[in-house]
């Protein structure tokens, strides 16, 4: 396959990524997740499933830098179809790596493809991305993470509906982690156990908080995720160390993708403070010089040494402010959704859950038109 991706010819490769060798009985596969149980990676006294981290086929393909790469998921049909079209039309080789549910090996229902594919996307188990060498000269230009939920955060947040002890309906906002995905699949079932309410104690820590602890501080702590039982009551589900490691690995992989896409630029607070201090001093000096000159309205030009981000110092020039352009006139109509046409397909909420949400009737509406880039509104339309 590597030779095909380097060939320069329009060869198209389609991979169904089931994370197991589905055609030979489900043996351990290098694309499986840490802790995943299969025929050749059993759960026992010594070994608790697969031990090595997952091989990222799409990222390996992108490393060739000569082929169009799509990592897709049926949970985001728009992203998938757009990727197919662009990959087929390019004169370059193309690799389509698509998340695929293998019901018997994943331990999920036969009709669970759509649901478990969506869980894989939203939990960072299988983020989508595309790599197009024709998009620019750098990784930041070529790689796009559009199509993933809550791109600014490590984990998306969802609402968990439950009933309290008095039978009153309640709602809790909780992060959607890899563990929340894994707990619903048979291949990870042995890594979870429910903690009875009378056993809850202060040594139990939510998984996302546990991941932020130093190694020494984790000693004696028990990470858990929230879920509900058959009566829709809240329960705490304790996760194994293998699931902790797998969740941590998926978070770090998501951060790696964001870094490659240029979405995690670090801000130097010292440089910003120095820049603000310099600009403030410059404005004060300019005002004082105008007063001393006897003409507060006369424009003056003053040069001060002002440190900026990435340099030790630079010359900054204060120039007269340009006149503000006239305000645009005309009618403005905010973004809205015709709910009579809404089919509850999840497409708009998957594109950006900060802009679009469902009401109590499972009809989409625009919650916050400023919750993301304008292009997300256009794509959802």
Buried (B, 14 or more C-beta within 10 A) or exposed (E): BEEBBEEEEBBBBEBEBBBBBBEEEBBBBEBBBBBBBBEEBBBEEEEBBBEEBBEBBBBBBBEBEBBBBBBBBBBBBBBBEBBBEBBEEBEBBBBBBBBBBBBEBBBBEEEBBEBBBBBBBBBBBBBBBBBBBEBEEEBBBBBBBBBBBBBEEBBBEBEBEBBEEEEEEEEEEBBBBBBBBBBBBEBBEBBBEEBEEEEEEEEBBBBBEBBEEEEEEBEEBBBBBBBBEEEEBBBBBBBBEBBBBBBBBBBEBBBEBBBBBEBEEEEEEEBEEBBEEBBEEBEEBBEEEBEEEEEEEEEBEBEBEBBBEEEEEEEBEBEEEEEEEEEEEEEEEEBEBEEEEBEEEBBBBBBBBBBBBBEEEEBBBBBEBEBBEEEBBEBBE
